[in-house]
Amino acid sequence: MNVVEEKIDALNAVLRIKISPEDYAAKVESTLNDYRKQANLPGFRPGKTPISLIKKKYGKAVLAEELNKAVSQSLQDFITKNNINVLGNPLPKEDEEVVGDFDNPAEFEFAYEIAISPEFDLNLSKKNKFDYLKVDVDKEMLDKEVENLARRYGKLVPADSVGDRDMILGEFTEVGGEIKNNSTISMEFVEDKAAKKSLSGAKIGDVINLDPRKVSKGDSDMAAMLGVPAEEVGNIKSKFDFKITEIKRMEPHAIDQELFDKLFGEGNIKSETELRDKIKSDLENMFSNDSDRLFNQRVVDELVENTKVDLPEDFLKRWILASSKEEITLDQIEAEFDSYRKSLKWQLIQNKIIKENGLNVEPQEAVEYTKALLANQYAQYGMPAPEDNVLNDQARNVLSNQEEANRIYDNLYMNKILSFFKETVKLNEKALSYEKFVEEAYGTK
């Protein structure tokens, strides 16, 4: 076999593969003999069909298959040997037919187009300045977190009148109807101002005219409140009275050693100051993932937008059309190509960063990372992680799954690229309130 490369331009080339009979004849003959051994044609004993009939019936198909194998191997070997960085896979040249005669096979010539990965410069240095957004964990946020923890470990106590965050137990009664059901209303989650006002300050035994829709969240919640099937809620038009039978108030846990021990284990926190420091540290660590994500996305967007990368777009569109597993049209490809172009640009930039900066992920790194993931899963279920040797075996078992291994290696490479960004560009740290940070991180207001 002989392969010749014809350069079209910096991004496109044609590979011409010449295949002689000595490259395929023996394999075709061997395959046809195997067919003969298995053939069961009328008038002939099994395995005794004349080879001429086998060739007539299967010859062209077998020849085509062997030629296809030979061409694929030749392309792969040539690309590997000559260290050509291709995009996509070779495609048969559109405007050329295969040279050769399948009726009288001798020499064949095939022409395939390839797209070559572009060369480009990546400009990233301390001259590039990016905002690194952080949550300002201020006194107000800490006060709220301490209050929430104290309430979480507090206890319900009876109250004389309804307050803004109390739980009300009572009975709904349909005025002039048959519906009657005991239910609970949490004042903390009542959003309707009129309903909240009518309940505030009420006492045990008071009867209040109350629309259950105003104190519930949707039809299913209202159905549970009234003890009726959800499908009947839409038909309910009558009024309801609500008689208060109990009022419960959450009495927060004292900010004391008992609470510290419940939260973080015995003796690990010894004062409210230490508690606040611990909460602040945990919150900052929690928000740091979002800070990293925002920073990383800004750098990626900047690189994709401003790095000049020439792409063989005509070839790529045809390759997408030829390789798509789902039915797709050229018009659809054109409509979505900008998104594909950006994705490919980032992939090329990412590969360049990894290659030029030696960002390798060693197998043991993947094992240790997977062990940490597994240990975290055990902790989420309140279970201690197993012995290191057991955890090590579990991690290797996870990595034996190719899909899981790819995901873990991708995450590790992403982490290394993030570290590279932080070390390479200039960070402008900006502390935002929690609300402003959420707006930036999730696009919500």
N, C-alpha and C positions, 0 to 999 in steps of 0.2 A: 504494500500500500504506500501511496505517496500523497503527502498533503502539502499544498502550496498556499501561502497567504498572500492575498492581494489587498493592499491598503487602499481604502476609499478616502478616508480622512482620519483625523485623530480619534474619532469615536466609532468609526464603522470599518469593517473589513469583510472580505469574502474568503472563505476557506474552500479550496477545490481539492476533492479527494478522488484519486484515481485508484481503482481496485482491479487487480488482474485475476484471472482464473485461479492461479495458485493461492490466492487469498481466501477463496470461498469454495472451490470445486470439491475438495475432499470432504468438507463439512456438509455440503449439500448431498453428496453421494451417501455419506454415513447416515444422514437423517432419512433419506429416501429408503435405504435398506432397513432401517428401523420401522418405517411405515409398512414396508413389504411384509415383515415378520408379523405385524399386527393386523394386516389387511384381511378382510373376510368378504371378498367379492363373489357374486354369483358365478358358478361354473368353475371355480378354482378352490382347491383345498387351502385351508388357512396357512399362510406363510409361503404359498407356492404361486402367488400371482406374478406374472411376468413383470420384470422391472420396467419394461417399456410402458405398460399400462399405469404403473405407479407414477412414473415420470409425467405421463400425459395428464393424469388426474391431479397430482399434487406438486408437480415440478416447479411451476411458476411461483406458487405460494411459498414453498420452502426456499426458493432462491431469493425471493423478496425479503423473507425473514432473515436469512443469513447475511444478505447485503446490508440490511438495516443494522444488524448487530455489528458488522464490520465497520460501518460508517460511524456509528456511535462511539465505538472504542477508539477509532482513529482520531475523531474530534477531541475526545477526552484526553488521549495521550498527547496530542499536539499542543493543546491548551496548557496542560500541566507542564510538559517539557519546556515550553517557551515562556512559562510564567506570565500568561496573559490573564489579566483581571477582567473577566467578562461580566456583563450585566444580563440577567436572565439566562436563557439557553439559546444555542444556535437554532436558526430557522432556515428551512429550505428557501433558496433564492426564488423570489416570486416570478421573475420573468424568464426563468431558464428551466427547461425540461431536463430530466435525467438523460445523460448520453449513454446509450447502450441498447442492446436488443435482447429482450427476454426470451424470444423464440430461438435465438442463436447466441446464447450468452458467451461473451468474451470479456473485453475490457469495459468497465463502467466508469463514468465520471459524475460526481455529485457536487453541487455548489451550495454552500450554506453561508448565510449572513450571520455575523456576530457583532455585538455591541461591546465596546471597550470602556471600562471604567475610566472616567475622566481624571486628569491631573488638576489639582487646584491648590491654592494657598489658603491657609487658615490663620487668620490674624486674631490672636487672642493674647492679651498681656495686661499688665497693670494699668495700661492706658484705658482699658475698658472698665467702666464703672457701672456697678449694678446695685440697686437697692436690695438690702436684705431685711425683710420685714419681720418684726418680732412682736409678740404680745407683751404689753406693759402689765405685768402682774402687780397691780397696785394695791393699796390698803383696802379699797372698796371691794375688790375682787376677793382678797383674802378674807375679809369680814364675812362675805357671802358664803364662801366655801366652809369656813368654820361653823357658821350658822347651819348650813345644810347638813354637815356631819353631825352636829349636835342634835338636829331634828331626826336624822336617820336612826340614831341610837337612843332617841327619847322614848317617852311612853304616853299613851293616850289617857287623859284624865277627864272627869266630868266637868262641864262648864255650865254656868247659869244662863248665859245669853249667847247668841250667835256672833262670833267674830269673823274677820275677813278670811281666816285660814282654817276654820273649824270644819268638822265633819258632823253633818246633821242626819240623824236617823228618824224616820217618820213613816207615815202612811199616806199614799195617794188614794183619794176617793173621787170617782167620777160623779160630778153633780148631776143628779137625776138619772144616773146610769148604774151599771153593775160592776164596773171595774174597780177593784180595790186591791192594793198591793203595798207591802212594806218595802221601803227602798232607802237608799243613802245618797246624800248630796254632799259633795266636797266643795266648800265655798271657794277654795283656792282655784278651782277650774271653772267656775261660773263666769262666763264672759258677758252675758246680757246685763247691762247696768240696772235696768228696772227690776229684774228678778233679784239681783244682788242686794239692791236697796230694800226690797220688800222682806228679805230674809235677815238682813243685818239687824242685830239687837233683839231679835225674837227670842221668846223663852219657851221652855218645855210646856206643852199643853196648848200653845198657840196654834190656831188654824189659819192658814194663809191661802188665799186664792192664787194658784200658781200654775202657769202653763208648763207642762213637763218638757216641751220643746226648748224652752229657754234655759233649762238647766241640764240638758243632755247634749251629747255629741253625736248627732245623726240618728237615723231610724233604729239601728240595732241597739244603741244605748238606751233610747227611749223605750223600746220594746221591753228591755230588761227591767227598766224602772217600773213599768206598769204591769209586767208579768203577762204580756200578750205576744202572739206570734208577730214576727217582724213584718210579714206581708200585710198585716191588718193596720199597722201604724198610720199609713197614709189616709185611711178612712176615718180616723178619729178626729172629730170636730168639737166635741164637748169640752166643758170646762172642768177643772179639777181643784179640789181642796187638798192641802198638805198639812197634816197634823204632826207637830214635832213631838217625838217621844223621848229622844235623848240628844244631848249635844256633847261631842267629844272634842277635846283640844289637845294638840300635841305639845307636851311639856318637854322642851329640849333637855338633853343630857347636860349635866354640869361639865364645864370645861376643866376636867380634873384628871388625875392619874388613871382612874378606871377607864375613862374614855380613851386616853392615850394608848393604854395597853390593848384595848379592844381594836383600835385602829391599826397599830403597828407592832404589836407583840409586847410582851412584858418587859418593861424597863428600857425600851429603845428610844422613847421620847419622854422627857422628864419635866417639861414646862410648856406653857402656851407659846412662848417665844420659839422653842424648838419645833413645836407643832407647825407654826406658821412658816418657819424656814423650810420644813419638810414639804409642806403643801406647795410652797412657792417653787421649790426645786422640781417637784413632780409635775406641776402645771407647765413650767418652762420646758421640761423634757417632752411633755405631751405635745405642746405647740410647736416644738422644733421640727417635727416631721412635716408639718404644713409649711413652716418657714423654708425648709429645704426644698419642698416641692415647688413653691412659688418661685424661689430663686432659680432653681434648675430650669423651670419652664421659660423664664424670662431670658436666660442665656441661650437656651435652645432656639427660641423664637428669633432672637437677635442673629444667631449664626445662620439659621435657615434663610432668613430674610436678606442678609447682607453678604453672605459668602457666594462669590460667583462660581457656579458649577454648571458647566455646559453638559447637557444630556442628549443622547441620541433619541429624541422624542418619537420620531416616526417608527423606528424599530421597536421601542418600548410599547407603543400602542398596539402594534401588530402582535407582539409577544403576549401582551395581556389578553388580547382577543383569542390567540391560539391556545393559551395555557389555562384559561378560566374553566373551572369545574362546573360553573353555572352558565346558563345561556346568557350571553351579553352581546350588545350591538356596539358598533363603532361610535354611534351617537352617544351611548351611555358612557363609553370610555372617555370621549371628548369632554362630556359634562363633568366627569369626576377626576379628570386628569390632574388638575391643579393640586388636589389633595394628595394624589399619588406622587406627584413630583416633589412636594414638600416632604413626604414620608421617605422617599428615596434619597433626597438630599441629606436629610438628617442621618439616615443609615450610613451614607458614605462619609459624612463628617465624623460620626461616631467611630467608624472603623479606622479612620485616619488618626483620631485622637488615641485610640487604643494601641494602634501599631507604632506610632511615632513616640509614644511615651511609655512603652513597655508595660501596659496595664494588663497584666496576666492574672488569671484566677487559678490558683493551684487546687488540685483535688482535695487536699486536707482543709483548705479554706472553706470549700463547699460543705465538707463534713461538719466542721465546727459551726458554721452558719446554720446548718440544718438542725444540729443538736440544740442550738439556742432557740430555734423556732419550736421544736418539740417540747423543750423545757417550759417555754412560755405557755404552750397549750395545756400542759399539766397544771401550771399555776392558775390558769383561768378556770379550771375545774376544781380548784382547791386541793390538788393532789401534789405530793412531792415528786420531783423528777426521779427516775430510777438511777441505779448505779451507772457510773460513766461508761463502763464496758457495754451495758445493756443499751444505753442511749446511743452509743457509738454504732452498735449493730442496727438499731432502728433507723438512724440517719442514713447509713449505707443502703438499707433496704428502700428508703424513700428515693434515694438517688439512683437506684437501679431502674426506676420508672423514667423513661426518656423524657416524657412530657414534664414531669416534676423537676427532673434534673435541668432541663432547658430553662424552666421558670426561675429556678434558684440561681443558676449561673447568670442569667439576664439581670436579676436583682443585684448580684454581686458586682457585675460590670457597671451597672447604673450607679452603685454606691461609689465605685472607684472614679467614675467620670465626674460625679458630684464633687468629690474631694479634689479632683484636678481643677475643676472650675474655681473652687474656693481658694486654692493656692495660687491660681494664675491671674485672676482678675482682681480688681479693687472692690471691696465690699463697703457699701455705705449703709451701716446698720440704722434702722429707723424703728423706734418703739411706737406701736399704735395701741389704742384702746382695743379691748376684745371685740367690740361691735365693728370698729373700722377694719380690724384684721379679718373678721369673718366676711365682711363685704368684699375685701380684696381676694381672700382665699376661695370663696364660693360664689362670688357675684351676687350676693344677697344683701338686701338693705333692711 
